[in-house]
Amino acid sequence: RIEKRDGMCYGLNFHLDRILKSAEACRIEKPPSKDEMKKAVLATIAASGCRDDVFVRYWLSAGRGDFAVSPRGRHGGCQFYVMVHDKPPKATGGGMPEGVAEVVVPTSSVPLKPQMLATAKTTNYLLNAMLSMEAEDHGGKLGIGFDEATGLITESSIACVGFLGPDGVFRCPRFETILESTTLRRGLELIDEQCSASGGGITGVSHAELTDVTIDHLREAVEVIFFGGHSATPITEIMADRASGMEPVGSGSAGALCAFLVEAFEADMRGAHYTDNYLDEVPYGLYEELIKTKKARSAGRLDQ
């Protein structure tokens, strides 16, 4: 999934890199090239006529199947699908998202995905759904996975999560056993740029790192943040275990780091940190006359 703002498509390159890496892991043979997929995505957005606050979703399939286990008897080759739809408005009407309450879900309640499925972007969301449902049962929404065998935090059902400790270190679980989040990857770059900039810095933050995150790191965190959909969401309450119940994170409200990330992601999508790797212009001219003709015909039918 990618997002589009102001007639520009944000983050398309690193999303396509990830889906091609996942396709290789899943043995999807002869997928379209990155350039072919990029052209298909941009052309579909242009055909929709949508210019702001929309989501673009896409799927890569081995092809039309024949109900066998192996896809090699499929009809035709690999297929790529693109869909454009409206992005739901934020509950707050923009700006800082509302803080959410979350629940730690241990592997005794919902098991981990096997590493291959955990690190590939696929549509196999059974365990994702179960993680979210288990969290909902106890007052959360997406859940935060906890591997009891290793004592380490993993990921949410549809997001990565990071923890700012009282020592100023922002810790995020390594990507070796979870899905690499394009949002978190970019967020870590933005934090590093701000912390290393002359006269910059973020209150209470020394640096960010991908590392092992323990349940103790979660319990002592002064900020906990979800990463997904090119945005940051503050987690302001956490149930670390059933016995302790919901407890506030830090002050119980969004902190300075989350505030920085929300503004930085928004600026990134508007082109403030523009690089060719993050923004692609949508070729609306390809379809503008077609869209005008279609609207004129629709108006004519309504008038009749």
N, C-alpha and C positions, 0 to 999 in steps of 0.2 A: 504494500500500500504506500502511496506517495501523496503529497499534498501540493496544492497549487494556490498561489496568491498573486494578485495584481498581474495576471496574464503570464506569470512565470511559473515553471514547474520546479519545485524544490527537492533536491536530494535524489534526483533520478539516477545519476551515475552509480552511487554506492548501493542503491537498492537493486539495480540491475546486476551489479557485480555479485551481490549476495545471492540473487535467484539463480544465476548461472553456476555459481559454486554449489548451491544446493541441488541443481539439476544434475550436475556431475556426480554428486554423492548418491543421488537417487537413481542413477543410471538411466536418465532420460536421454535418449540418443538423438543426435543431430538437432539440437535446439537452434532457434534463430540466433543470429549474431547479436551482440549488444547493440550495434548500430541499427539493425533491423527492428529490434524491440523498442528502442528509443523512438524511432520514427513512427511506429504504430501507436505508442502511448501519446506522443505529442499530436498526431493527427486525430486521434479519438477525442482528445480534449478540445482541439480546434473545432471538430464537427459538432460538439455539444454546445458550443457558444458560451460556455461558462467561463468566467474570468476570475472569480474570487471565492475563497472559502469553500472549496470542494475537495473531496477525496477521489483519488484514482486508484482503483483496485485492478489487479491483473493476476492471471493464472497461466502456468505453463503445464501442458499435459503431454503425456507420451503419445496421445492420439486417440482416435475413436476405437474403443475396445471391442472384444468379441466374447466377453464374460469368462475368459480364461484367467488363470492366475498370472501368467507372464503376459506382458504387453506386446510381445513380438508378433503376435498374429493380428495386430491392429490394422485398421483400414486407413491408409494414408500415413503421413508422418506426424511429427511433433506439432502441437497446436498451441497458439498463444492467444489469450482472450484479455480484453481490456474493457473496464466498465467505469463510467464517471457518475458520481452521485453527490448530492448536497452533503455538506458537513453540518452535523447538528450544532446549533449555537451553544456556546458555553453557558452554564447555569448562571454565572455571575454577569453575563453580558459582555465579557471580555476582560482582559487584564489577568490578575492572579486567580487561578482556579481555586475553588473552595477546598479546604482541607478535608481529607477523608480518613475514616477509621479502617484499620486493616487487622487481619488475623494471621498469625503464623500457623502454617499447616504442615505438620510433621509427616514424614514418609510412612509412618504407621497408619495414617489416615488416607493419604493419597501417594502412591509410589512415584518415583522419578521416571522420566522418560529414559529409554536407552540412549546412550550418547549420540548415536547416529541420528536418531529422530530429534533429539534435543538441540543439536547444533545445525540442523538443516531447516530451512524455511519450507514447511509443508502445510497441507490442509488437514493433517491428522491432529485434531484438537480435542480428542477424547479426554486425555488427562488434564489438559488446560481447563476444560469445562468442569471436570470433577474438582479441581483445585479451587476454582471460583465458587462452585456450589457449596463446598465444605466451608469456605470462608463466610459465605452468606448465612449459613446455618448459625454462625456465632457472632454476627454483627458486622462482618467485613464485606468486601465486594469482590476483589480480584485475588486475594490471598497472597501470602509470601511463603514460598517453599522452604522447608528445613530438612536437610538430610541428616537423620539421626545417626547414621553409620559413621559419618565423618565429622559431625558437629558443625556443619557449615550451612549458611544461608545460600539458596540457589537463585530463584527468580519468581516473578509473579506469573499469573496465568497468561497475560498478554503484554507484559512490560518487564523491564529491568528495574532494579531498585538500588539506591545508593544510601550510605549512612555516614553522616558527618559526626565524628567523635569529638569529645571535649578537648582532645589534643590537636584539633585543627585539621586532621586527615580525613578526607572524603574517600571512603572505601566502597568499592563496587565489586561484586563477585566476578571472578575470572570467567572468560568465555569458553574455556576448554570443555565444560559440561553443560552449558546453556546456550541459547540462541544469541548470537552477537547482535546487539541492538544498534541500529544505525543512529538512533536518537542519542543514546548514551555515548557512543563513540564520538559524535560531534560535540556533545556536551562536555566531555572530558577535554577536548581540544579548546573549547571556549574558556573553560576554567583555567587551563594551563596558560593560555594567552593573557588572560586578565591578571593572573597571579604573578606572571613574569614581566608584565608591562611596567615601564617606568612610571611611578606615581599611581599605579593601579592597585590591584588587590581586592579581596572580598573579605568582609568582616568575619573573623573567626575561622578562616580557611587558610591553611598553609600550602596544601597541594592535594591533588586527587590521584588515586591509583587503582588499578585492577589488582585484587589480592584476595586472599582467603578472608571471608567475613564470618565471624562466629556469632553465636546467639548472644554472647556478652557484648559484642560490638553493637548489636541491635538494641539490647536493653539500655546501654549507656548513651546511645546516640542523642545528639541535641537537634539534629534535623534528619528526617528520612524522606526520600524523594523518589517518586515513580518517574520513569522515562519511557515515553512512547508517543507515537503520532506527532513527533517533532515538537514536543512540549514537555514541561516538567510539572508534576502535581505534588503538592505537599501532603505527606501522611502525618496527621497531627495527633492520632491516637493509635496505639498498637496493643493487641492482646498477644503477648509472647507465649503464654500458655493458659490453659483453661482455668487454673487455680488463681492466677493473678488478676484475671479480667482485663478490661480495657484500661490502659494507662496513658497519660499524655506524653507526647514526644517533646522534649525541651520545654518551651513555654506554652505549648499547646496550640501554637499558631505558626503560620509560615515564617521561615527565617530569612536571613539576608542572602544565603546561597540560593535558595529557591527563587527569591525575588530577582536575583541577578540572572538566573537561567531562563526564567519566563521572558524577561526583557530581551536577553541575548538571542533566544530562539526566534522571537518575533522580529527582531532586527535582522537576523540572518535570512529569514524568509522574504524580507523587504529589500534585501540586497546590501545591507550595511557592511557585511563582511564579504562582499562579492568576490567570487572566483568562478572560473568556468566549470569547476567541479561540482558546484552546488546549485546553480541556476541555469535552466534552459528555457529559451523563449518559445512560446507556443505559436505555431504558424497559422494564425487565425485567417489570414488572407486566402488560404486554400479553400475555405468553406463559407466566407462571409456572404457572397452573392447567393449561394445555395440556401443559407439560413434566411436571408431576406425574402427570397422567393417563397420559401416554405411558410414563413410568418404571414406573408401577404395572402397566400391561399387559405390559410387557417382563418384569418380575419374575414375573408370573403364568405366562407362557409358559415361563420357565426352571424354575419350580417343578414344572411338569408334566413 
